[in-house]
Amino acid sequence: MDLHLFNEGSHLRIWERLGAHPRRADGVDGVSFAVWAPNARRVSVTGDFCGWDGRLFPMRQMGSSGVFELFIPDLKPGMLYKYEIKAQDGSIRLKSDPYAQAMEGPPGNASRVVASSYVWGDSEWMQSRVDRDLIREPVSIYEVHLGSWARVPEEGNRPLTYREIAPRLVDHMKRFGFTHIELMPVAEHPLAASWGYQVTGYYAPTWRYGSPDDFRYFVDTCHRAGIGVILDWVPAHFPKDDFALRRFDGTALYEHDDPRQGEHPEWGTLIFNYDRSEVRNFLVANALYWLQEFHIDGLRVDAVASMLYLDYSRTEEQWLPNFYGGKENIGALELLRAVNEAVRTECPGCFTIAEESTAWSGVTRPVSEQGGLGFAFKWNMGWMHDTLLYFSKEPVHRRYHQNDLTFAMLYEHSEHFINALSHDEVVHGKRTLLEKMPGDIWRKFANLRALLAYQYTRPGKQLLFMGTELAPYNEWYYDASLDWHLTDDPMRVGLARFMEDLGRLYLESPCLWRSDSDPEGFAWIDCSDCDNSVVSYRRQWADETLITILNLTPVPRDNYRIGMPRPGRYVYRLSSDDPAYGGSGYPLPDMLYTDNVDMHGFPQSLNLTLPPLAAMVIAPAD
């Protein structure tokens, strides 16, 4: 039955059958091995237990399934192994196990036999997540690259281990009000400079920070503190390293044979053959593996756009149309829907996020609906691009670009969005968020605070890359620690205090997250004052209202009138110009009172003072 389900592509726990597993057979302890290599003439298990001699442990073939298996007595967890594969042309290939649950680091890249003994302590979290509806809950994500968050300079500048970093990260995230951590890929990868996005061990947490059980401890620690864990997952492509999936049994097994379908010209990687049932099974089960074996809460699926389109980053002669003559990758669409349905049915409460940069429709619609792909959320790449473009402009020119700030609301409710300011925006010469901002150092920080306030108070969940709270001058580098020495700088002390208060305001204000998917939860008060570069909008849920006003020039504005949805008294909930945050401290009254003056379609309005380059959040006092 296992073989039948695997060949059919529907074995949802195939990692329990393929790979290496310590077992007891006929009263003898040992390790069972199983691998899919349908076009091999011979497959043997080899490792440090036999001097890497591939002649000693040949495997038997399981009929026409393409699976080879072998039980070797007396082997124990910790031993290294590979598969020696003799291809049809007689060549010998030494391959790591596609289903290995641990691997050694380069240059060996061998697979490692492991057995988990971890005892979980997050039962309360696991039970409660089943009934969560994240669309209507606060979601504030801290994106982390584990190897460069913090390092140990006294020990050769090594990265922290899973167990070392867990409590420190949890305390840091709680300080700023983050609800989830998103980890850049921890699946095994040979090249650290790929940041984990070129995977060679899809079932193996990287050796760089500890063992698989150490990673379980990391997730467990987050859950016990009430923090969800999201993992970046890469089903779009894999590298050409010869020890891994590439031409695994001497043929294009996991990839397409035709380079017009099987090679990614932009990244120099190989593309999975999604049309092959065993390959689909490998990927669908892998998604479930991380959710079930490591209690991961969500998967952020990388490079979805490259999966959807056959002509992605290709010239006309570099791609083949699908069966119907179109450019849609039908196999990839079926895979994504299968993954999302499997997550929904097998792991209630877990979710998926699409990093998808095009106008493809229905990314977050259920699979049961016409055209739906089934993701819970989609990164709002359009918002990210337009917003950063706007904030990078000199304030004197912003009057001509206000559409960049407002355009995203035209499609806001077409999907469930996450407003991401991710690692991709602070590398490769793009500059850090602080350095994107125009002006002198005071104006840079003022702009940055206004940007963050805008991100947190508009519709959608939000994601920030690690280090945003430090406002570094230098771009992120994967092989060095964040610039923690900046924490004592007065401007950064103010920024950190601002982000603490902003995070607290977000968590304490249901109108900022309960109504994200409801059009009535957001309304512009005024977005037409281009000359002054001022915008104002309302967030609403039930009886709760928050008003955000952005003055995006360094010119303070007195006697600036804005219509209010209800009469009465209003109070400031947040002002990014507060001197405690590094702002100018432009004088503001303690209480605001509406006048019976029509403005912006309301019968009452407030006469406000707008500090320079500032965001203000006000709320009814009654």
Beta strands, then each sheet from edge to edge (+ up, - down):
strand 1: 19-25
strand 2: 28-36
strand 3: 42-47
strand 4: 60-61
strand 5: 67-73
strand 6: 80-86
strand 7: 92-95
strand 8: 111-112
strand 9: 140-144
strand 10: 151-152
strand 11: 158-159
strand 12: 180-183
strand 13: 187-188
strand 14: 201-205
strand 15: 228-233
strand 16: 263-264
strand 17: 269-270
strand 18: 298-301
strand 19: 351-354
strand 20: 377-379
strand 21: 417-421
strand 22: 461-465
strand 23: 522-529
strand 24: 534-541
strand 25: 544-551
strand 26: 557-564
strand 27: 569-575
strand 28: 592-593
strand 29: 604-610
strand 30: 614-620
sheet 1: 1+ 2- 5+ 4-
sheet 2: 3+ 6- 7+
sheet 3: 3+ 6- 8+
sheet 4: 9+ 12+ 15+ 18+ 19+ 20+ 21+ 22+ 9+
sheet 5: 10+ 11-
sheet 6: 13+ 14-
sheet 7: 16+ 17-
sheet 8: 23+ 24- 25+ 30- 27+ 28-
sheet 9: 26+ 29-
end
